[in-house]
């Protein structure tokens, strides 16, 4: 996966638990270009990787074609398994290995207004989107929510892009608390909505937009957090319809993890339940849906599931694999 060697140019604290890192090519060359919403995957010391959105906020057309640096925003997670703690500990001059930029959360180049909704560190992929909309003189509004103003990073970067498009919402300021139903209710039906933040925020936006009749392909989201095991999870069986093979999925392991260990060839990406690439038809059984892709109506049919995070309510699932 490693394609680039990058040198840390700066590592600066923005809030008590969020730092911004600037990375440049170790050999001093220009970096691969990227589009708004893109991320890079950073290789950790144990060989695993984590993905971080590019927060470059230049509003000059072409500024992201061959940038001289990448900017990231990293929140230190209390239960970090190494990713955010490693990133927070980097110093100027350190060399890391990363992938080239990749975009699973691309911004549609539409004339219609775009509504950007961020919750906490979910602001990071939306900053470059705001910069691109400004650069192209396309209409957008940006709503940024968090627990307190002191915990919100990159507000200065957003204000530099377009102050009049930005609204800050804070839980400890009741008069500013975000009202998603009212916000989406005012959004033009032909526009696009981009949301990144906690799972609950994404699910709420998805359902409100669905109830309002906004087309599903006009609601875009990215989820940073992986779905954790839940209390009461139990083993269940998965049957592969094409071969009749049956596998047991224990608590703490996903369907993808078990099937891959047994040599089943699968197509997937995010493993967080937000990209839809692993969506699989369910021929029998009742899934326990834990993704943010499907609407409540779609979940109720139990016809498909995201096998990276979802489990089973029935003892066995028969999947169209």
ChimeraX commands (.cxc) that place a marker at each C-alpha (Angstrom):
marker #1 position 0.00,0.00,0.00 radius 0.5
marker #1 position 2.87,2.40,0.76 radius 0.5
marker #1 position 3.43,4.70,-2.21 radius 0.5
marker #1 position 4.82,7.92,-0.74 radius 0.5
marker #1 position 7.52,8.85,1.75 radius 0.5
marker #1 position 6.53,12.08,3.46 radius 0.5
marker #1 position 8.40,14.31,5.90 radius 0.5
marker #1 position 6.57,16.01,8.75 radius 0.5
marker #1 position 6.93,19.75,8.20 radius 0.5
marker #1 position 4.87,20.83,11.21 radius 0.5
marker #1 position 2.72,19.32,13.96 radius 0.5
marker #1 position 0.64,21.91,15.80 radius 0.5
marker #1 position -2.02,21.68,18.52 radius 0.5
marker #1 position -5.32,23.36,17.56 radius 0.5
marker #1 position -7.42,22.21,20.52 radius 0.5
marker #1 position -6.65,20.06,23.59 radius 0.5
marker #1 position -7.13,16.89,21.52 radius 0.5
marker #1 position -6.79,17.89,17.85 radius 0.5
marker #1 position -3.52,18.53,16.04 radius 0.5
marker #1 position -2.84,19.58,12.46 radius 0.5
marker #1 position 0.08,18.05,10.58 radius 0.5
marker #1 position 1.74,19.38,7.44 radius 0.5
marker #1 position 3.51,16.77,5.31 radius 0.5
marker #1 position 5.86,17.29,2.37 radius 0.5
marker #1 position 7.62,14.88,0.03 radius 0.5
marker #1 position 10.78,13.51,1.64 radius 0.5
marker #1 position 12.69,14.19,-1.57 radius 0.5
marker #1 position 11.33,17.74,-1.95 radius 0.5
marker #1 position 9.27,17.01,-5.06 radius 0.5
marker #1 position 5.70,18.07,-5.75 radius 0.5
marker #1 position 3.06,15.75,-4.35 radius 0.5
marker #1 position 0.35,13.92,-6.29 radius 0.5
marker #1 position -2.75,16.04,-6.80 radius 0.5
marker #1 position -6.08,15.33,-5.17 radius 0.5
marker #1 position -9.74,16.31,-5.32 radius 0.5
marker #1 position -11.95,17.70,-2.56 radius 0.5
marker #1 position -12.89,15.06,0.01 radius 0.5
marker #1 position -9.80,12.90,-0.58 radius 0.5
marker #1 position -7.73,11.11,2.05 radius 0.5
marker #1 position -4.39,9.37,2.42 radius 0.5
marker #1 position -3.70,6.17,4.31 radius 0.5
marker #1 position -0.83,6.44,6.80 radius 0.5
marker #1 position 1.20,3.31,7.57 radius 0.5
marker #1 position 1.60,2.74,11.33 radius 0.5
marker #1 position 4.64,1.13,12.97 radius 0.5
marker #1 position 2.84,-2.24,13.25 radius 0.5
marker #1 position 2.15,-2.28,9.50 radius 0.5
marker #1 position -1.55,-1.43,9.77 radius 0.5
marker #1 position -2.87,1.84,8.38 radius 0.5
marker #1 position -5.35,4.61,9.14 radius 0.5
marker #1 position -6.94,7.05,6.76 radius 0.5
marker #1 position -6.90,10.82,7.28 radius 0.5
marker #1 position -8.66,13.42,5.16 radius 0.5
marker #1 position -6.67,16.13,3.39 radius 0.5
marker #1 position -7.52,19.49,4.91 radius 0.5
marker #1 position -5.79,21.74,2.36 radius 0.5
marker #1 position -7.99,24.81,2.06 radius 0.5
marker #1 position -6.49,26.79,-0.84 radius 0.5
marker #1 position -9.14,28.54,-2.91 radius 0.5
marker #1 position -6.91,29.18,-5.94 radius 0.5
marker #1 position -7.97,27.06,-8.93 radius 0.5
marker #1 position -5.37,24.35,-9.51 radius 0.5
marker #1 position -3.85,24.62,-6.04 radius 0.5
marker #1 position -4.47,20.93,-5.41 radius 0.5
marker #1 position -3.10,19.73,-8.78 radius 0.5
marker #1 position 0.52,19.43,-7.56 radius 0.5
marker #1 position 0.61,20.67,-3.96 radius 0.5
marker #1 position 3.86,21.19,-2.05 radius 0.5
marker #1 position 2.30,19.75,1.12 radius 0.5
marker #1 position -0.64,17.85,2.52 radius 0.5
marker #1 position -2.41,19.06,5.65 radius 0.5
marker #1 position -4.18,16.65,8.01 radius 0.5
marker #1 position -6.31,17.02,11.13 radius 0.5
marker #1 position -6.06,14.27,13.74 radius 0.5
marker #1 position -8.14,13.90,16.89 radius 0.5
marker #1 position -6.51,11.98,19.75 radius 0.5
marker #1 position -8.93,9.19,20.64 radius 0.5
marker #1 position -9.11,8.22,24.31 radius 0.5
marker #1 position -9.08,4.53,23.42 radius 0.5
marker #1 position -6.58,4.91,20.58 radius 0.5
marker #1 position -5.14,1.61,19.39 radius 0.5
marker #1 position -2.09,3.39,18.02 radius 0.5
marker #1 position -3.22,5.51,15.07 radius 0.5
marker #1 position -4.04,8.90,16.56 radius 0.5
marker #1 position -1.46,8.50,19.33 radius 0.5
marker #1 position 1.25,7.80,16.75 radius 0.5
marker #1 position 0.21,10.81,14.66 radius 0.5
marker #1 position 0.12,13.14,17.66 radius 0.5
marker #1 position 3.64,12.04,18.62 radius 0.5
marker #1 position 5.25,12.84,15.27 radius 0.5
marker #1 position 7.86,15.63,15.19 radius 0.5
marker #1 position 9.15,17.91,12.43 radius 0.5
marker #1 position 11.59,15.94,10.31 radius 0.5
marker #1 position 10.05,12.51,10.95 radius 0.5
marker #1 position 9.46,10.39,7.84 radius 0.5
marker #1 position 6.27,8.38,7.36 radius 0.5
marker #1 position 4.93,6.18,4.59 radius 0.5
marker #1 position 1.50,6.78,3.09 radius 0.5
marker #1 position -0.66,5.94,0.13 radius 0.5
marker #1 position -1.30,8.40,-2.66 radius 0.5
marker #1 position -4.53,10.38,-2.24 radius 0.5
marker #1 position -7.76,8.47,-2.78 radius 0.5
marker #1 position -11.30,9.80,-2.84 radius 0.5
marker #1 position -14.33,7.81,-1.67 radius 0.5
marker #1 position -16.23,11.00,-0.74 radius 0.5
marker #1 position -16.03,13.02,-3.93 radius 0.5
marker #1 position -17.71,16.39,-4.35 radius 0.5
marker #1 position -20.21,16.57,-7.20 radius 0.5
marker #1 position -19.47,19.48,-9.53 radius 0.5
marker #1 position -23.04,20.79,-9.54 radius 0.5
marker #1 position -24.48,24.27,-10.07 radius 0.5
marker #1 position -27.15,23.57,-7.44 radius 0.5
marker #1 position -26.39,24.61,-3.84 radius 0.5
marker #1 position -24.39,22.26,-1.64 radius 0.5
marker #1 position -25.10,21.87,2.09 radius 0.5
marker #1 position -22.04,20.83,4.13 radius 0.5
marker #1 position -22.70,19.48,7.65 radius 0.5
marker #1 position -19.81,18.61,9.99 radius 0.5
marker #1 position -19.76,17.17,13.48 radius 0.5
marker #1 position -16.51,17.43,15.46 radius 0.5
marker #1 position -13.45,16.03,13.65 radius 0.5
marker #1 position -15.79,15.18,10.77 radius 0.5
marker #1 position -15.04,18.71,9.58 radius 0.5
marker #1 position -11.79,17.61,7.95 radius 0.5
marker #1 position -12.98,16.26,4.55 radius 0.5
marker #1 position -15.49,19.10,4.15 radius 0.5
marker #1 position -12.94,21.92,4.35 radius 0.5
marker #1 position -11.48,21.20,0.91 radius 0.5
marker #1 position -15.05,20.97,-0.42 radius 0.5
marker #1 position -15.81,24.47,0.83 radius 0.5
marker #1 position -12.56,25.71,-0.72 radius 0.5
marker #1 position -13.43,24.16,-4.09 radius 0.5
marker #1 position -16.96,25.57,-4.10 radius 0.5
marker #1 position -15.52,29.02,-3.31 radius 0.5
marker #1 position -12.88,28.69,-6.02 radius 0.5
marker #1 position -15.54,27.84,-8.60 radius 0.5
marker #1 position -17.95,30.49,-7.31 radius 0.5
marker #1 position -20.60,27.84,-6.63 radius 0.5
marker #1 position -23.19,28.27,-3.84 radius 0.5
marker #1 position -22.73,26.40,-0.56 radius 0.5
marker #1 position -23.44,26.67,3.14 radius 0.5
marker #1 position -21.36,25.13,5.92 radius 0.5
marker #1 position -22.78,24.09,9.30 radius 0.5
marker #1 position -20.19,22.99,11.86 radius 0.5
marker #1 position -21.40,21.45,15.14 radius 0.5
marker #1 position -19.58,20.47,18.31 radius 0.5
marker #1 position -19.83,20.38,22.06 radius 0.5
marker #1 position -18.04,23.71,22.63 radius 0.5
marker #1 position -16.28,26.41,20.61 radius 0.5
marker #1 position -13.01,25.63,22.36 radius 0.5
marker #1 position -13.14,22.11,20.91 radius 0.5
marker #1 position -13.77,23.15,17.30 radius 0.5
marker #1 position -10.68,23.06,15.09 radius 0.5
marker #1 position -10.12,24.76,11.71 radius 0.5
marker #1 position -12.68,27.52,12.28 radius 0.5
marker #1 position -10.07,30.06,11.15 radius 0.5
marker #1 position -9.49,28.14,7.90 radius 0.5
marker #1 position -13.23,28.04,7.21 radius 0.5
marker #1 position -13.65,31.74,7.96 radius 0.5
marker #1 position -10.81,32.49,5.54 radius 0.5
marker #1 position -12.68,30.62,2.81 radius 0.5
marker #1 position -16.07,32.30,3.24 radius 0.5
marker #1 position -17.35,33.80,6.48 radius 0.5
marker #1 position -20.93,34.34,5.32 radius 0.5
marker #1 position -21.37,30.67,4.39 radius 0.5
marker #1 position -20.29,29.39,7.84 radius 0.5
marker #1 position -22.55,28.77,10.84 radius 0.5
marker #1 position -21.16,27.41,14.10 radius 0.5
marker #1 position -23.39,25.27,16.36 radius 0.5
marker #1 position -22.39,24.46,19.95 radius 0.5
marker #1 position -24.11,22.15,22.40 radius 0.5
marker #1 position -23.23,24.44,25.31 radius 0.5
marker #1 position -24.83,27.43,23.55 radius 0.5
marker #1 position -28.53,26.48,23.34 radius 0.5
marker #1 position -29.33,29.31,20.97 radius 0.5
marker #1 position -26.90,27.91,18.38 radius 0.5
marker #1 position -27.63,24.16,18.67 radius 0.5
marker #1 position -28.00,22.54,15.28 radius 0.5
marker #1 position -31.55,21.67,14.15 radius 0.5
marker #1 position -31.05,19.13,11.39 radius 0.5
marker #1 position -34.73,18.85,10.56 radius 0.5
marker #1 position -35.06,22.60,10.02 radius 0.5
marker #1 position -31.75,22.79,8.17 radius 0.5
marker #1 position -32.54,20.01,5.71 radius 0.5
marker #1 position -36.10,21.25,5.42 radius 0.5
marker #1 position -34.77,24.46,3.86 radius 0.5
marker #1 position -32.31,22.71,1.53 radius 0.5
marker #1 position -33.32,22.77,-2.15 radius 0.5
marker #1 position -34.44,19.34,-3.35 radius 0.5
marker #1 position -32.08,19.49,-6.33 radius 0.5
marker #1 position -29.05,20.29,-4.17 radius 0.5
marker #1 position -26.54,17.93,-2.59 radius 0.5
marker #1 position -25.90,17.27,1.10 radius 0.5
marker #1 position -22.50,16.20,2.46 radius 0.5
marker #1 position -22.24,15.12,6.08 radius 0.5
marker #1 position -19.34,13.80,8.13 radius 0.5
marker #1 position -19.38,13.28,11.87 radius 0.5
marker #1 position -20.70,10.89,14.51 radius 0.5
marker #1 position -22.81,7.93,13.43 radius 0.5
marker #1 position -25.95,9.40,15.01 radius 0.5
marker #1 position -25.61,12.62,13.03 radius 0.5
marker #1 position -25.15,10.77,9.74 radius 0.5
marker #1 position -28.14,8.51,10.37 radius 0.5
marker #1 position -30.31,11.49,11.34 radius 0.5
marker #1 position -29.38,13.43,8.20 radius 0.5
marker #1 position -30.00,10.38,6.03 radius 0.5
marker #1 position -33.45,9.73,7.50 radius 0.5
marker #1 position -34.57,13.38,7.47 radius 0.5
marker #1 position -33.48,13.77,3.85 radius 0.5
marker #1 position -35.21,10.50,2.91 radius 0.5
marker #1 position -38.45,11.61,4.62 radius 0.5
marker #1 position -38.29,14.90,2.74 radius 0.5
marker #1 position -37.94,13.10,-0.57 radius 0.5
marker #1 position -34.37,14.12,-1.36 radius 0.5
marker #1 position -32.84,11.58,-3.74 radius 0.5
marker #1 position -30.57,9.09,-2.00 radius 0.5
marker #1 position -27.72,9.81,-4.42 radius 0.5
marker #1 position -27.86,13.48,-3.37 radius 0.5
marker #1 position -26.99,12.62,0.24 radius 0.5
marker #1 position -23.29,11.84,0.72 radius 0.5
marker #1 position -21.54,10.86,3.93 radius 0.5
marker #1 position -18.32,9.56,5.40 radius 0.5
marker #1 position -17.97,7.90,8.79 radius 0.5
marker #1 position -14.63,7.97,10.57 radius 0.5
marker #1 position -15.39,5.61,13.43 radius 0.5
marker #1 position -15.44,1.83,13.11 radius 0.5
marker #1 position -18.45,0.06,14.58 radius 0.5
marker #1 position -17.47,-1.51,17.89 radius 0.5
marker #1 position -18.72,-4.86,19.16 radius 0.5
marker #1 position -21.90,-4.57,21.18 radius 0.5
marker #1 position -22.80,-6.22,24.47 radius 0.5
marker #1 position -24.84,-9.32,23.81 radius 0.5
marker #1 position -23.28,-10.10,20.43 radius 0.5
marker #1 position -23.40,-13.83,19.78 radius 0.5
marker #1 position -22.14,-16.26,17.18 radius 0.5
marker #1 position -24.16,-16.93,14.05 radius 0.5
marker #1 position -23.71,-18.87,10.83 radius 0.5
marker #1 position -23.27,-17.60,7.28 radius 0.5
marker #1 position -24.01,-19.88,4.34 radius 0.5
marker #1 position -22.51,-19.06,0.93 radius 0.5
marker #1 position -25.28,-19.77,-1.59 radius 0.5
marker #1 position -22.97,-20.58,-4.52 radius 0.5
marker #1 position -21.01,-23.29,-2.69 radius 0.5
marker #1 position -23.13,-24.31,0.29 radius 0.5
marker #1 position -20.19,-23.61,2.63 radius 0.5
marker #1 position -21.18,-22.61,6.16 radius 0.5
marker #1 position -19.01,-20.46,8.42 radius 0.5
marker #1 position -19.43,-19.45,12.05 radius 0.5
marker #1 position -19.04,-15.74,12.81 radius 0.5
marker #1 position -18.03,-15.30,16.46 radius 0.5
marker #1 position -18.45,-12.13,18.54 radius 0.5
marker #1 position -15.68,-9.64,17.85 radius 0.5
marker #1 position -15.15,-10.71,14.23 radius 0.5
marker #1 position -16.93,-9.48,11.11 radius 0.5
marker #1 position -18.35,-11.59,8.31 radius 0.5
marker #1 position -15.61,-10.24,6.04 radius 0.5
marker #1 position -12.85,-11.17,8.48 radius 0.5
marker #1 position -14.02,-14.76,8.85 radius 0.5
marker #1 position -14.74,-15.35,5.17 radius 0.5
marker #1 position -11.38,-13.91,4.10 radius 0.5
marker #1 position -9.55,-16.11,6.61 radius 0.5
marker #1 position -11.28,-19.10,4.97 radius 0.5
marker #1 position -10.21,-18.05,1.48 radius 0.5
marker #1 position -13.47,-16.52,0.20 radius 0.5
marker #1 position -12.73,-13.76,-2.34 radius 0.5
marker #1 position -14.59,-10.57,-1.40 radius 0.5
marker #1 position -14.81,-6.98,-2.62 radius 0.5
marker #1 position -14.89,-4.30,0.09 radius 0.5
marker #1 position -13.24,-1.07,1.19 radius 0.5
marker #1 position -14.12,1.04,4.23 radius 0.5
marker #1 position -15.02,-1.68,6.78 radius 0.5
marker #1 position -17.03,0.99,8.62 radius 0.5
marker #1 position -20.39,0.53,6.90 radius 0.5
marker #1 position -20.39,3.80,5.00 radius 0.5
marker #1 position -19.19,3.10,1.45 radius 0.5
marker #1 position -21.60,0.39,0.25 radius 0.5
marker #1 position -18.99,-1.58,-1.70 radius 0.5
marker #1 position -19.50,-4.79,0.29 radius 0.5
marker #1 position -23.31,-4.68,0.06 radius 0.5
marker #1 position -24.57,-8.24,-0.37 radius 0.5
marker #1 position -28.00,-9.71,-1.09 radius 0.5
marker #1 position -29.58,-11.71,1.74 radius 0.5
marker #1 position -31.44,-14.79,0.51 radius 0.5
marker #1 position -32.52,-16.06,3.93 radius 0.5
marker #1 position -32.28,-14.93,7.53 radius 0.5
marker #1 position -32.56,-11.58,9.31 radius 0.5
marker #1 position -29.57,-9.21,9.39 radius 0.5
marker #1 position -28.69,-7.01,12.33 radius 0.5
marker #1 position -28.00,-3.81,10.37 radius 0.5
marker #1 position -25.18,-1.65,11.74 radius 0.5
marker #1 position -24.27,0.43,8.70 radius 0.5
marker #1 position -25.09,4.04,7.84 radius 0.5
marker #1 position -25.84,3.28,4.18 radius 0.5
marker #1 position -29.37,1.89,4.30 radius 0.5
marker #1 position -32.45,3.89,5.23 radius 0.5
marker #1 position -34.82,2.50,7.84 radius 0.5
marker #1 position -37.20,1.47,5.04 radius 0.5
marker #1 position -34.42,-0.39,3.24 radius 0.5
marker #1 position -33.33,-2.11,6.43 radius 0.5
marker #1 position -36.86,-3.29,7.09 radius 0.5
marker #1 position -36.90,-5.33,3.85 radius 0.5
marker #1 position -33.80,-7.30,4.95 radius 0.5
marker #1 position -32.93,-7.86,1.28 radius 0.5
marker #1 position -29.35,-6.58,1.50 radius 0.5
marker #1 position -26.71,-5.92,4.14 radius 0.5
marker #1 position -23.21,-4.48,4.56 radius 0.5
marker #1 position -21.14,-7.51,5.53 radius 0.5
marker #1 position -18.27,-5.42,6.93 radius 0.5
marker #1 position -20.17,-4.35,10.06 radius 0.5
marker #1 position -23.64,-5.89,10.16 radius 0.5
marker #1 position -24.37,-9.16,11.96 radius 0.5
marker #1 position -27.42,-11.43,12.30 radius 0.5
marker #1 position -30.53,-11.57,14.42 radius 0.5
marker #1 position -31.29,-15.06,13.12 radius 0.5
marker #1 position -29.11,-18.10,13.74 radius 0.5
marker #1 position -28.09,-18.27,10.08 radius 0.5
marker #1 position -27.86,-15.97,7.07 radius 0.5
marker #1 position -27.76,-17.23,3.51 radius 0.5
marker #1 position -25.84,-14.73,1.40 radius 0.5
marker #1 position -25.73,-14.35,-2.36 radius 0.5
marker #1 position -21.99,-14.87,-2.64 radius 0.5
marker link #1:1,2 radius 0.2
marker link #1:2,3 radius 0.2
marker link #1:3,4 radius 0.2
marker link #1:4,5 radius 0.2
marker link #1:5,6 radius 0.2
marker link #1:6,7 radius 0.2
marker link #1:7,8 radius 0.2
marker link #1:8,9 radius 0.2
marker link #1:9,10 radius 0.2
marker link #1:10,11 radius 0.2
marker link #1:11,12 radius 0.2
marker link #1:12,13 radius 0.2
marker link #1:13,14 radius 0.2
marker link #1:14,15 radius 0.2
marker link #1:15,16 radius 0.2
marker link #1:16,17 radius 0.2
marker link #1:17,18 radius 0.2
marker link #1:18,19 radius 0.2
marker link #1:19,20 radius 0.2
marker link #1:20,21 radius 0.2
marker link #1:21,22 radius 0.2
marker link #1:22,23 radius 0.2
marker link #1:23,24 radius 0.2
marker link #1:24,25 radius 0.2
marker link #1:25,26 radius 0.2
marker link #1:26,27 radius 0.2
marker link #1:27,28 radius 0.2
marker link #1:28,29 radius 0.2
marker link #1:29,30 radius 0.2
marker link #1:30,31 radius 0.2
marker link #1:31,32 radius 0.2
marker link #1:32,33 radius 0.2
marker link #1:33,34 radius 0.2
marker link #1:34,35 radius 0.2
marker link #1:35,36 radius 0.2
marker link #1:36,37 radius 0.2
marker link #1:37,38 radius 0.2
marker link #1:38,39 radius 0.2
marker link #1:39,40 radius 0.2
marker link #1:40,41 radius 0.2
marker link #1:41,42 radius 0.2
marker link #1:42,43 radius 0.2
marker link #1:43,44 radius 0.2
marker link #1:44,45 radius 0.2
marker link #1:45,46 radius 0.2
marker link #1:46,47 radius 0.2
marker link #1:47,48 radius 0.2
marker link #1:48,49 radius 0.2
marker link #1:49,50 radius 0.2
marker link #1:50,51 radius 0.2
marker link #1:51,52 radius 0.2
marker link #1:52,53 radius 0.2
marker link #1:53,54 radius 0.2
marker link #1:54,55 radius 0.2
marker link #1:55,56 radius 0.2
marker link #1:56,57 radius 0.2
marker link #1:57,58 radius 0.2
marker link #1:58,59 radius 0.2
marker link #1:59,60 radius 0.2
marker link #1:60,61 radius 0.2
marker link #1:61,62 radius 0.2
marker link #1:62,63 radius 0.2
marker link #1:63,64 radius 0.2
marker link #1:64,65 radius 0.2
marker link #1:65,66 radius 0.2
marker link #1:66,67 radius 0.2
marker link #1:67,68 radius 0.2
marker link #1:68,69 radius 0.2
marker link #1:69,70 radius 0.2
marker link #1:70,71 radius 0.2
marker link #1:71,72 radius 0.2
marker link #1:72,73 radius 0.2
marker link #1:73,74 radius 0.2
marker link #1:74,75 radius 0.2
marker link #1:75,76 radius 0.2
marker link #1:76,77 radius 0.2
marker link #1:77,78 radius 0.2
marker link #1:78,79 radius 0.2
marker link #1:79,80 radius 0.2
marker link #1:80,81 radius 0.2
marker link #1:81,82 radius 0.2
marker link #1:82,83 radius 0.2
marker link #1:83,84 radius 0.2
marker link #1:84,85 radius 0.2
marker link #1:85,86 radius 0.2
marker link #1:86,87 radius 0.2
marker link #1:87,88 radius 0.2
marker link #1:88,89 radius 0.2
marker link #1:89,90 radius 0.2
marker link #1:90,91 radius 0.2
marker link #1:91,92 radius 0.2
marker link #1:92,93 radius 0.2
marker link #1:93,94 radius 0.2
marker link #1:94,95 radius 0.2
marker link #1:95,96 radius 0.2
marker link #1:96,97 radius 0.2
marker link #1:97,98 radius 0.2
marker link #1:98,99 radius 0.2
marker link #1:99,100 radius 0.2
marker link #1:100,101 radius 0.2
marker link #1:101,102 radius 0.2
marker link #1:102,103 radius 0.2
marker link #1:103,104 radius 0.2
marker link #1:104,105 radius 0.2
marker link #1:105,106 radius 0.2
marker link #1:106,107 radius 0.2
marker link #1:107,108 radius 0.2
marker link #1:108,109 radius 0.2
marker link #1:109,110 radius 0.2
marker link #1:110,111 radius 0.2
marker link #1:111,112 radius 0.2
marker link #1:112,113 radius 0.2
marker link #1:113,114 radius 0.2
marker link #1:114,115 radius 0.2
marker link #1:115,116 radius 0.2
marker link #1:116,117 radius 0.2
marker link #1:117,118 radius 0.2
marker link #1:118,119 radius 0.2
marker link #1:119,120 radius 0.2
marker link #1:120,121 radius 0.2
marker link #1:121,122 radius 0.2
marker link #1:122,123 radius 0.2
marker link #1:123,124 radius 0.2
marker link #1:124,125 radius 0.2
marker link #1:125,126 radius 0.2
marker link #1:126,127 radius 0.2
marker link #1:127,128 radius 0.2
marker link #1:128,129 radius 0.2
marker link #1:129,130 radius 0.2
marker link #1:130,131 radius 0.2
marker link #1:131,132 radius 0.2
marker link #1:132,133 radius 0.2
marker link #1:133,134 radius 0.2
marker link #1:134,135 radius 0.2
marker link #1:135,136 radius 0.2
marker link #1:136,137 radius 0.2
marker link #1:137,138 radius 0.2
marker link #1:138,139 radius 0.2
marker link #1:139,140 radius 0.2
marker link #1:140,141 radius 0.2
marker link #1:141,142 radius 0.2
marker link #1:142,143 radius 0.2
marker link #1:143,144 radius 0.2
marker link #1:144,145 radius 0.2
marker link #1:145,146 radius 0.2
marker link #1:146,147 radius 0.2
marker link #1:147,148 radius 0.2
marker link #1:148,149 radius 0.2
marker link #1:149,150 radius 0.2
marker link #1:150,151 radius 0.2
marker link #1:151,152 radius 0.2
marker link #1:152,153 radius 0.2
marker link #1:153,154 radius 0.2
marker link #1:154,155 radius 0.2
marker link #1:155,156 radius 0.2
marker link #1:156,157 radius 0.2
marker link #1:157,158 radius 0.2
marker link #1:158,159 radius 0.2
marker link #1:159,160 radius 0.2
marker link #1:160,161 radius 0.2
marker link #1:161,162 radius 0.2
marker link #1:162,163 radius 0.2
marker link #1:163,164 radius 0.2
marker link #1:164,165 radius 0.2
marker link #1:165,166 radius 0.2
marker link #1:166,167 radius 0.2
marker link #1:167,168 radius 0.2
marker link #1:168,169 radius 0.2
marker link #1:169,170 radius 0.2
marker link #1:170,171 radius 0.2
marker link #1:171,172 radius 0.2
marker link #1:172,173 radius 0.2
marker link #1:173,174 radius 0.2
marker link #1:174,175 radius 0.2
marker link #1:175,176 radius 0.2
marker link #1:176,177 radius 0.2
marker link #1:177,178 radius 0.2
marker link #1:178,179 radius 0.2
marker link #1:179,180 radius 0.2
marker link #1:180,181 radius 0.2
marker link #1:181,182 radius 0.2
marker link #1:182,183 radius 0.2
marker link #1:183,184 radius 0.2
marker link #1:184,185 radius 0.2
marker link #1:185,186 radius 0.2
marker link #1:186,187 radius 0.2
marker link #1:187,188 radius 0.2
marker link #1:188,189 radius 0.2
marker link #1:189,190 radius 0.2
marker link #1:190,191 radius 0.2
marker link #1:191,192 radius 0.2
marker link #1:192,193 radius 0.2
marker link #1:193,194 radius 0.2
marker link #1:194,195 radius 0.2
marker link #1:195,196 radius 0.2
marker link #1:196,197 radius 0.2
marker link #1:197,198 radius 0.2
marker link #1:198,199 radius 0.2
marker link #1:199,200 radius 0.2
marker link #1:200,201 radius 0.2
marker link #1:201,202 radius 0.2
marker link #1:202,203 radius 0.2
marker link #1:203,204 radius 0.2
marker link #1:204,205 radius 0.2
marker link #1:205,206 radius 0.2
marker link #1:206,207 radius 0.2
marker link #1:207,208 radius 0.2
marker link #1:208,209 radius 0.2
marker link #1:209,210 radius 0.2
marker link #1:210,211 radius 0.2
marker link #1:211,212 radius 0.2
marker link #1:212,213 radius 0.2
marker link #1:213,214 radius 0.2
marker link #1:214,215 radius 0.2
marker link #1:215,216 radius 0.2
marker link #1:216,217 radius 0.2
marker link #1:217,218 radius 0.2
marker link #1:218,219 radius 0.2
marker link #1:219,220 radius 0.2
marker link #1:220,221 radius 0.2
marker link #1:221,222 radius 0.2
marker link #1:222,223 radius 0.2
marker link #1:223,224 radius 0.2
marker link #1:224,225 radius 0.2
marker link #1:225,226 radius 0.2
marker link #1:226,227 radius 0.2
marker link #1:227,228 radius 0.2
marker link #1:228,229 radius 0.2
marker link #1:229,230 radius 0.2
marker link #1:230,231 radius 0.2
marker link #1:231,232 radius 0.2
marker link #1:232,233 radius 0.2
marker link #1:233,234 radius 0.2
marker link #1:234,235 radius 0.2
marker link #1:235,236 radius 0.2
marker link #1:236,237 radius 0.2
marker link #1:237,238 radius 0.2
marker link #1:238,239 radius 0.2
marker link #1:239,240 radius 0.2
marker link #1:240,241 radius 0.2
marker link #1:241,242 radius 0.2
marker link #1:242,243 radius 0.2
marker link #1:243,244 radius 0.2
marker link #1:244,245 radius 0.2
marker link #1:245,246 radius 0.2
marker link #1:246,247 radius 0.2
marker link #1:247,248 radius 0.2
marker link #1:248,249 radius 0.2
marker link #1:249,250 radius 0.2
marker link #1:250,251 radius 0.2
marker link #1:251,252 radius 0.2
marker link #1:252,253 radius 0.2
marker link #1:253,254 radius 0.2
marker link #1:254,255 radius 0.2
marker link #1:255,256 radius 0.2
marker link #1:256,257 radius 0.2
marker link #1:257,258 radius 0.2
marker link #1:258,259 radius 0.2
marker link #1:259,260 radius 0.2
marker link #1:260,261 radius 0.2
marker link #1:261,262 radius 0.2
marker link #1:262,263 radius 0.2
marker link #1:263,264 radius 0.2
marker link #1:264,265 radius 0.2
marker link #1:265,266 radius 0.2
marker link #1:266,267 radius 0.2
marker link #1:267,268 radius 0.2
marker link #1:268,269 radius 0.2
marker link #1:269,270 radius 0.2
marker link #1:270,271 radius 0.2
marker link #1:271,272 radius 0.2
marker link #1:272,273 radius 0.2
marker link #1:273,274 radius 0.2
marker link #1:274,275 radius 0.2
marker link #1:275,276 radius 0.2
marker link #1:276,277 radius 0.2
marker link #1:277,278 radius 0.2
marker link #1:278,279 radius 0.2
marker link #1:279,280 radius 0.2
marker link #1:280,281 radius 0.2
marker link #1:281,282 radius 0.2
marker link #1:282,283 radius 0.2
marker link #1:283,284 radius 0.2
marker link #1:284,285 radius 0.2
marker link #1:285,286 radius 0.2
marker link #1:286,287 radius 0.2
marker link #1:287,288 radius 0.2
marker link #1:288,289 radius 0.2
marker link #1:289,290 radius 0.2
marker link #1:290,291 radius 0.2
marker link #1:291,292 radius 0.2
marker link #1:292,293 radius 0.2
marker link #1:293,294 radius 0.2
marker link #1:294,295 radius 0.2
marker link #1:295,296 radius 0.2
marker link #1:296,297 radius 0.2
marker link #1:297,298 radius 0.2
marker link #1:298,299 radius 0.2
marker link #1:299,300 radius 0.2
marker link #1:300,301 radius 0.2
marker link #1:301,302 radius 0.2
marker link #1:302,303 radius 0.2
marker link #1:303,304 radius 0.2
marker link #1:304,305 radius 0.2
marker link #1:305,306 radius 0.2
marker link #1:306,307 radius 0.2
marker link #1:307,308 radius 0.2
marker link #1:308,309 radius 0.2
marker link #1:309,310 radius 0.2
marker link #1:310,311 radius 0.2
marker link #1:311,312 radius 0.2
marker link #1:312,313 radius 0.2
marker link #1:313,314 radius 0.2
marker link #1:314,315 radius 0.2
marker link #1:315,316 radius 0.2
marker link #1:316,317 radius 0.2
marker link #1:317,318 radius 0.2
marker link #1:318,319 radius 0.2
marker link #1:319,320 radius 0.2
marker link #1:320,321 radius 0.2
view
